[in-house]
Amino acid sequence: MAHPRSFLAPLSRITAPSIASARPTLTQLAALPLHQTSIRCKTTKAPDAKKRKARKHYLQSDLKKADQFSLIDAMHYIRAFEVGRTPTSSKYEVHVRFRTLKNGPSVRNRLRLPHPVKTDLRICVIAPPGSKAAADARAAGASLVGEDEVFAQIKEGNIDFDRCICHMDSLQKMNKAALGRILGPKGLMPSTKTGTVVTNVGATVKSMVGASEYRERDAVVRLAVGQLGFTPEEMQTNIKAFMETLKKDIARLNGTPKEIHEVVLSSTNSPGFTLNGDFKGPDSVSARALSGPL
């Protein structure tokens, strides 16, 4: 039997360098510099590429591709959307769209329609307490009259009115109260420009009670022109009066380019129908059929 040293002798000849050389060699990757590892993508632009210019005018739809309706046809379809509702619960509304500049002046006015639309308009009057102007405001139907009490209520966030006018004697006191930040964004801040800072409060309140106020927003003016119980003839009279007033408003803008592009009739619960300017079409129902209950 061989001695154990005879087996160990060959193993002793294997040195550390020989073991290291027997291991599989692994290729070491040199650390790449940081600027070589980043991937840079450069977009090439055409030499004649131009920056897109901001649009100066409001984008309007092509009416040649839109369906247009006579007044009676539009009322006929709208009443179908309002079936089951009382004639006084919903209102007809006209939307007038302009071709105009984005940064141009806007149309704003107040109109007393030939056939007023019944509304529960709440009017606030800023006038000296106990004065003749305050008494005239209450007699004309104002729901809130005063100065300090009105200022405190507005600052507390209790704005329970739809219109606000100011007597000339209270203008300085109203400006000191700094109500512009509260009433301004809501379109309720009285000013001489909008005709809501006046000397004859009683007459102004009376005209507001039976009048409708409209204002252009994003090249569109909206106004309630009737209730569902109105006849087509009453609607035609109100729309005609509204359009004539709008044309006068545009003429007062000192040559600013603004044109009527589209007139749309809708109601509280119906979509809009573009009007073509005709009262009745060849296949329209009779006007009497649209004058009764829904």
Secondary structure, DSSP 8 states (H G I E B T S, - for coil): ---HHHHHHHHHT--HHHHHHHS----------HHHHS--------TT--------B-----GGGS-EE-HHHHHHHHHHHTTTS-TTTSEEEEEEEEEEBTTS---EEEE--SS-------EEEE--TTSHHHHHHHHHT-SEEESHHHHHHHHTT----SEEEEEGGGHHHHHHTT-HHHHTTTT----TTTT-EES-HHHHHHHHHT-EEEEEETTEEEEEEEETT--HHHHHHHHHHHHHHHHHHHHTTTT--EEEEEEEEEETTEEEEEE-S-S--TT---GGGGSS--
